[in-house]
Amino acid sequence: MAGLTGKLRALGWGTYEYLAMGSGLTALALLGIVSLPLALALLVLPGPVRIPLGRRLIAGTLALYLGFLRVFCSVRIDASGLRALQTSRPLILVANHPSLLDAVILLSMLPNAACVMKGSLKRNLFVGPMTRLSGYMDNRDPMSLVRRACEELDGGAQVVLFPEGTRTRCAPIGPFGEAAALISARSGVPVQALVITFDKPYLGKGWSLFKKPSLPLRITVRRGEQFAAPSDRLALTGKLESYYRGVLKA
């Protein structure tokens, strides 16, 4: 009898995990559909008005989505360490990239962030208008990226980027690009490390959107070490990668 009860509980929880996954994807799609016409309408505004408004709109929309995941999908997120960054001086914020949810969490709590993203996302039907509305940068042209990022920092914004350039392919971390070190060397702005950990793999590289998660899911984002602007960008890139390998293996 106890064995049967255990099997029924497991079946019930497995059904809930599928329902949670479906409802989470549906909520994200609905928020995207609702925000798309608003983003298109606001694109006509001048940059000084459009960009801060767009970033706050993205932060609010993503916070609403994460709230849904917390309430209905057994997702537990501790990103309290980001609150102090909301009013901090300009920083280059770098993070490891284990999941599709990483940028969602960071941008939901950093309404003055200029995010560096894949160029392909700017051509996406749903994501593209929001990224252009918010003045986000793509990583296709390194020199243009460095120039734009320095302009954002000069204007008081924070720059968010994932040095791996994509989600982590091989744990604990993939090889780092030089963008963060280049921007830091050019601007004189320090690099603040953010460490993202998931207690279970979900939406990592190769994970299908329709693959059932194992719930509850616990995510932590914490502030790590801060690195001064370098004179040697290669040295800083190596320090950053070594730092993440150390903290993620611990």
N, C-alpha and C positions, 0 to 999 in steps of 0.2 A: 504493500500500500504506500509506504513511504517513497519507494522508487517511482511509482506511478505519479505521486504528487510532485516529486522533483521534476519529472519529465514534463508534466503539465505546466509547471512554473517556468521551466526553460522555454517551452513552446510559446507561452504567453509573453515572456520577456523578449523573445526573438521577434514575435509579431509586433510588439511595441517598437523595437529598434527599426524595423522596416517602416512603420508608420511615422516615426520620428524623422527618418531620413527623407521620406516623401514630403512630409509637411514642411521641413526645413527648406528643401529645394523649391517647393511651391511658394513659400513666403518670399524667398529671394527673387524668384521670377516675378511675382506680383509687385514687389517694391521696385524692381527694374522697369517694369512696364509703366507704373505710375510716375516714376521720376523722369522717364525718357522725354515726354513732351515738355515737361517743365525745363529740363536741361536745354532742349532745342530752342525754347522761347528765350531763355536767358542768355544764349550765346550772342545776341545782338548788343548786349550791354558792353560799355567800355571796360577794358581790362582791370583798371583799379577798383571797379565796382564788382565786376563779374567774378574775378578770381577768389577774393575772400568769401563772397556769398556762396560760390560753388563748393569751396572747401568745407564750409559749415554745413551746407546741404548734404554733402557726402558723409561727413561725420555723424550728423543726426540720423540719416537713413541707415547707416551701418550699425549705429548704436541701437536703433530700433530692431534691426534684424538679430543682433546678438542677444538682445533682451528676449526675443522670441525663442531663440535656442536655449537660453537659460531656463525659461519657464516651461517649455513644452518638450524639449529634446534632451534633457539631462546633460547639458553641457555646462561645465563649471569653469569659469574663467577668472583667474586672478591676475589682473593687470594694474593693480593699484600703484605700482612703482612708476607708471607713466604719468600719474596726475601731476607730479612735481615738474614735469617737462612742459606742461601746458602753458606755463607762464615763464619759462626759462629763456635765457638768451639764445640766439641762433646756435644750432648745433647740427653736425652731420650725424644722423642716427642710423647706425647699421645694425642689421639683425640676421641671424641664421634663418633658414627658410624651409622648415619641415613640412608645411602644409599650405593649401590654398587659403586657409583662414588667417594666415599671418598678417597680410596687408589689411584685411578687414578689421582685425583687432586694433592694429596700430593706428589706422586712419580714423577709426571711430572715436579715439581718445585724443587725437592731435589735430584740432581743427585749423592749425596754422602750418600744416605740413605740406611740403611740395614733394610728391612721391616720384621716384624714378621707376619706370615700368617698361615692359617689353613694348617695342614699337607695334607689334601685331595687335595689341589690345586697343590702340587708338583707332584701329580700323574696324573694331568689333561694333556691331549694330547697337548693342545695348550699353556697352561700357564706354565706347568712343566719345559720344557727346558729353558724358559726365567728366571724362578726363580732360577734354579740351576746355570745358567750362571752368575747371579748376586749375588750369595751367600746369598740369602734371607733365613731366619730362619723359621722353623715351630714350632708350639706350643705343639707338642705331648709330648715331654720330658722336663719338667720344668727345671731340673738341667742342661741339655745340652743347653737349651735356655739361661739360665742365664750366663753360661760360654761363649757361643758364643757371646752373646751381649756385655759382658765385653771386649772380644777380639776386637770386632768391635770398641768400644769406645776408647780403648787403641790405636787403629790404626788411630784414627782421624775421624771416621765415625759417623753419627747420627743414632740412632735406633728409628724406627717408629713402634708404636704398638697401638692397640685398646683395652683398658682395659676390655671392655665388652666381648671380645672374639668372638663376632658375631655382626651382625647388631642389632640395638636397637629393642627389642621386645615390650617394653611398655614405651611410652614417659613419661618424657623427657629423661631418661637414664636407662640402666639396671645395675645390680650389677657388681661391678668391681672385677677382679682377682688381685692377688698380684704380677704379673710378673714385672710391672714397678717399684714397691717399692723394690722388691728383687734385681733387676738389679741396681737400684740407690744405695741401701745400700752396695752392693758388690763393685761397681765401684767408688763410691763417686761422681758420675756425677748427676747434678740436673735434675729434670723433668720439661719440658716445656709443658704446656697445650695448645692445639689448639682446637678452638671451631668452629664446622661446623654447619651451619644452611641452611636449604632449605625453600623457601617460600611456597612450595607445597610438599606433600609427593610424592616421585618418587623413584622407585627401592629400597624401604625399605624392611624390613622383610615381606615376603609373597606377595610382589608385583611381578606379572608375567612380564617377559621380553616383553611380547606381549600385555600388557595392555597399552592403549593409555595414554600418559602424558597430563597434562594440561599446555599449553605453553602461554606465556614465562615462563621459569623456572629460578629463581634467587638463586644462591648459594654463600654463603660468608664463607670464612675461615679466622679467625683472631687469633692472638696470645693472649693467656690469661695469667694467673698468672704462675710464675715459682716457683717451690718448691725445697728447698734444699735437698740434700741427707739425709736420715733419720737414726736415731738410732733405730727407731721402725717402722718396715715395715707395721704393721697393722694400726698404726696411720696414716701413709702417705696414705695408701689405702683408709681409711675413709675420710681423708681430700680431696683427689682427687674426690671421688664420691660426697661428699657434695658440693664441688665447682661446679661441673658440674650441679648438680641439681639446684643450685642457679642461675647460669648464664643462663641456658636454660629455666627456668621458668620466668626470667625477661622479 
